Amino acid sequence: MQRSLVAIVLIPFSVLSTVALWQYGYLGIFANEFQSTAGMQVLADLVIALSLFLVWMWHDAKATGRNPWPWLVVTLTMGSFGPLVYLLTRPSEETAM
């Protein structure tokens, strides 16, 4: 995966997350998700996607000699920041070989 693409996603996502956190607080970000079935569906989708990524990230970190625990903790506490930063800092295929 191109690091520039990950950075292009990470930068505006960081700005959006910072503004949302500033306006609503950490728990307030999730409050709207529980007010309708549509919001709960989006939250469930996020949980499923991040769970799949956590499994992949665990195996990939072990295979590349990285400690998977920091990445799992960041993902569980900060959502998509964990996978995005993991991909940004992941050794490239040329470096790994």
N, C-alpha and C positions, 0 to 999 in steps of 0.2 A: 504494500500500500504506500502511496506517495505521502511522505511526511508533510509536504506543502498542503495537500488536500485535508489532512487531519488538522493542521494549523488553521486553515481557512474555516473549518467547522468550529474549532475550539475557541477562537477569538470572539466571534459574535455570540456564541453560546455562553461564554464567560460574561460578556456584557449583559446579555439578557438575564442570566441567572443572578448577577449582582443586583440589577435593578429590581427583580422580583423579590429577592431576599431583603433588600432595603425597604421595599414598600409593604411586604406582607409578613416578613419574618420566616424562620425555618419551618415551623409548623403551619403557618398560614399558607404556604405554597401548596400544601396538600389539602387544605380545607375545602377548596372548590371541587376537588376530585370526588369528594364523598357526598356532594349535594345532588348528583344525578347519576343515572345509570350510564350515560355517555361518559361522564368524568371517571366513573369507576372502571369502565372499559378501557379508557386510555391508561389509567394507572395499572390495571392488570396487564395490559400489553407491555408497558414499561418493565414491570416486574418479570414477565416472561422473557423479554429480550435481554435484560441485564442478567438474569439467571443463566441463560444460555451462554452469554459472554463470560460470565464468571467461571463456568466449567471450562470453556476454551482457554481462558486466561490462566487458570490454574495449571492445566496441562502444558501450555506453551511456556509459562514461566519456569516450570520444572525442566522442560526440555532445553531451554536456553540458559539454564544455570542461575536463574533469578529467584529471589524469595517471593512467593506469590502472596503472602499474608498482607503486606502493605497495600497491594493493589486491591485485594478483596475488601479490606477495611475502608479504603477510599471509595470504592464503588458502593458499598453498603451505606455509607454515610453521606456521600456527595453525588450519587447517581452516575450519570454518564461521564463525569470528569475522570473517574478511574480508568475506564476503557480508553478514553481519548488520550489521556496522558501516557497510559501504558503503550499505546500504539505509537505515540510520538517519540517515546524513549526506547522502544524495542530495537534490539540490534538488527541491522539490515541483514538480508540473506547472505550477502557477500562477506560481511563481518563474521557471521555465525559459522561459516564453513572454513 
